[in-house]
């Protein structure tokens, strides 16, 4: 990593800004248990579909989650093991 690479650090800042929202973190934590559709996420977090969909769009735009279509439903999951690791390490840091 080059300390003069402003583009890289802007990307890192956006990444951490995305993770800085408690609602988005709750969604990611819910997805830790496996794939979920919007309605399941809404039920789990006690939130409206529009509020959840807005946050899912942000997470997907930042490549933190992925989606796939299953009939009429869209199923969401964490995009890769790196996202899981970051959430786990942050949690471990907080509870120590």
C-alpha positions in Angstrom: 0.0 0.0 0.0 1.4 3.4 -1.0 0.6 6.2 1.4 0.4 8.7 -1.5 -2.3 6.7 -3.3 -5.2 9.0 -2.6 -7.6 6.9 -4.7 -6.9 3.9 -2.5 -7.5 5.8 0.7 -10.7 7.4 -0.6 -11.9 3.9 -1.3 -11.0 2.7 2.2 -12.7 5.7 3.7 -15.9 4.9 1.7 -15.7 1.3 2.8 -15.5 2.2 6.5 -18.2 4.9 6.1 -20.4 2.2 4.7 -19.7 -0.1 7.7 -20.2 2.9 10.0 -24.0 2.7 9.8 -25.5 0.5 12.5 -28.4 -0.6 10.3 -26.1 -1.8 7.6 -24.0 -3.7 10.3 -27.2 -5.3 11.6 -28.0 -6.5 8.1 -24.6 -7.9 7.6 -24.7 -9.6 10.9 -28.1 -11.1 10.0 -26.6 -12.4 6.8 -23.8 -14.1 8.7 -26.3 -16.9 9.4 -26.9 -17.5 5.7 -28.8 -16.3 2.7 -32.0 -14.3 3.3 -34.7 -12.6 1.2 -35.8 -9.0 1.9 -38.9 -10.1 3.9 -36.8 -12.3 6.2 -34.3 -9.5 6.8 -37.3 -7.2 7.6 -38.7 -9.7 10.0 -35.4 -10.3 11.7 -34.6 -6.6 12.1 -38.2 -5.3 12.6 -37.8 -2.8 9.8 -39.9 -1.9 6.7 -39.1 -3.3 3.3 -38.3 0.1 1.9 -35.8 0.9 4.7 -34.1 -2.5 4.3 -34.0 -2.3 0.5 -32.4 1.1 0.6 -29.6 -0.3 2.9 -29.2 -3.4 0.8 -28.7 -1.3 -2.3 -25.9 0.6 -0.6 -24.2 -2.7 0.6 -24.5 -4.2 -2.9 -23.1 -1.1 -4.6 -20.1 -1.4 -2.3 -19.7 -5.1 -3.1 -20.3 -6.1 0.6 -23.2 -8.3 -0.4 -24.4 -10.1 -3.5 -27.9 -11.1 -4.7 -29.4 -13.8 -6.8 -32.9 -14.3 -8.1 -35.0 -17.3 -6.9 -38.3 -17.1 -8.7 -39.9 -13.8 -7.7 -37.6 -13.4 -4.7 -34.2 -11.9 -4.5 -31.9 -13.7 -2.1 -29.0 -11.8 -0.4 -25.7 -13.1 1.0 -22.4 -11.7 2.2 -20.2 -11.3 -0.9 -17.1 -13.1 0.4 -15.1 -14.3 3.4 -13.3 -10.9 3.8 -16.5 -9.2 4.8 -17.2 -11.9 7.4 -13.6 -11.6 8.7 -13.9 -7.8 9.1 -17.1 -8.0 11.0 -15.8 -10.8 13.2 -12.5 -9.0 14.0 -14.3 -5.8 14.8 -16.7 -7.7 17.2 -13.7 -9.4 18.9 -12.0 -6.1 19.3 -15.0 -4.5 21.0 -15.7 -7.4 23.4 -12.1 -7.6 24.7 
